[in-house]
Amino acid sequence: NLEVTGRNDWASTLAYTSHEGSGFFYCSFGASWVVGKMFKLPEWMSFAKVRLTWSRVGNDIPMFITNPKAHITAGGGINAADAAPGTDLKPEMTNALEAGFEWRFFGDRLGINATYYKTNTHNQFFKLPALSGEAYAFRYENAGNIENEGVEVSLSAYPVYGSGLTWQSVVNFAHNRNRVIKLHDELREYAYGPSSFSSSYAMKLVEGGAIGDIYGRAFERDGNGRIVYETEGDYAGLPRTVGEGNTVRVGNANPVFSLSWSNTFSYRGVSLSMLVDCRYGGHVLSQTMADLDSYGVTEVTADARDRGYVTLEGRRIEDVRSFYKLVGGRAGVTEYYMYDATNIRLRELSLSYALPRKLMRRTGVFSGATVSLVARNLFFIYNAAPFDPDLILSTGNDNQGIDVYGMPTVRSFGFNIKLEF
């Protein structure tokens, strides 16, 4: 089976550019092969399919870039346009390659579905300082190459399959690696969020790094990786720090891999389902803990005062007040408040009952009905961070993996009725 698609988009945001009339074209090519239609499969193999796809997807440029205008703000002030019209801009383009296979065995009792993918996104939009002598302070440019490469694997099985009891089990695994291959010749790093020392973190794109990298302030270390301490003055005995202006990479918010395991048990119309989620790796930052520690109102700081010292990587620091004044607060030591984002949770639990169809047909209206009790986000089996890593400040690029006085995670319980006509 071979499929070819082509699409041309015309976007109003391309006005005043060379693409205004022509728009932008992108296409895809996909091929799949069901092996059993050409060759006889062994008895133990129920189904075999391989697939390969290449695609290019376009994206228009943001609004008000090609013909910027001054506008009145909510407070009545005038916000003047500070960037030159981006009349030379091109649409963003993403090239994607995907290959995979699907095999099922023993009368569909066992199956595997695997996918490998690689995407490269080019022509991102960057706001750069204007060249000397230009009328505007900034200009927009196309540049960049952001790569995502990963695998997704799904294993499904029916350990028990009969006229009465049925047990279905599915395991899903996903791993993605992101790389910032190139930004712009005049731009080696790009900060999404606050980059000044008034905040203890910044989200940056740096060539050779990855989306989700968190930069901040860290402890100074010697050649063996041990923390260096002050020996003289008012700060004697306290650790030295580096990275003012948030210049040290302290972690990445994205997981190394994610894993889920779902099980469904069915017996004579009654079904019990549960889903366990696992996120392994990645780091999150809690500015909540940093702020509360600076005021000395956390259990950790209370315990340290009772003991009379703080332990930092095996070394005792007796000046508890000065230590938390150094590391805590919004402009403290980012590294100290980075936590492993690994967690395992019971994501969902549901119990449902399908009413007998003979009974429903007697109504003359419905052919089937199912009632369900559903509970989500019930509890953590394991969580390394002091908060839910899924509950971050926002989903924007400048706040990935950041907690700033977030609300506690809540459980939800629901009742569903499904009617079939």
Number of C-alpha atoms within 10 A of each C-alpha: 8 11 10 12 10 11 11 12 13 15 17 14 18 28 19 17 17 13 18 15 13 12 18 21 15 17 15 17 15 17 14 16 15 16 14 14 11 8 8 9 13 10 9 11 17 17 19 18 16 17 17 18 18 18 18 18 17 20 16 18 21 11 12 15 22 21 17 15 13 10 12 10 9 7 6 8 9 11 11 11 17 15 21 19 20 22 18 14 23 23 22 19 20 19 18 19 18 18 18 18 18 17 19 20 17 12 12 15 15 19 21 18 17 18 18 17 18 18 20 20 20 20 21 22 20 17 14 16 15 16 11 8 7 11 11 15 15 18 18 21 18 19 20 22 19 22 21 17 17 16 18 18 18 18 17 20 19 17 11 13 13 9 7 10 14 16 18 18 19 18 18 18 16 18 15 17 16 19 18 20 15 20 24 18 8 8 17 12 16 17 14 14 15 17 20 15 18 14 19 29 32 26 27 25 24 19 19 13 17 21 21 22 21 30 25 27 27 25 20 15 15 8 6 6 9 11 18 15 16 13 12 9 7 9 15 12 18 21 20 17 20 15 18 18 19 27 19 19 20 21 21 24 23 23 20 15 19 20 18 19 19 19 18 18 16 18 14 13 13 16 18 17 18 19 20 19 21 22 21 17 18 21 25 29 33 24 25 19 21 27 22 19 22 21 14 19 12 14 11 13 20 14 12 18 16 8 11 13 18 21 11 11 8 7 10 14 17 17 17 21 17 16 19 21 17 18 25 25 22 20 22 27 26 30 22 17 20 22 20 19 25 21 20 19 18 21 20 20 20 18 18 19 18 17 16 14 12 10 13 17 13 10 9 9 11 14 17 17 17 16 16 18 15 17 18 17 18 16 15 15 12 12 18 13 18 15 21 18 26 16 15 21 17 14 12 10 14 19 22 25 29 26 23 17 14 16 12 9 14 9 12 11 13 10 12 11 12 10 14 10 10
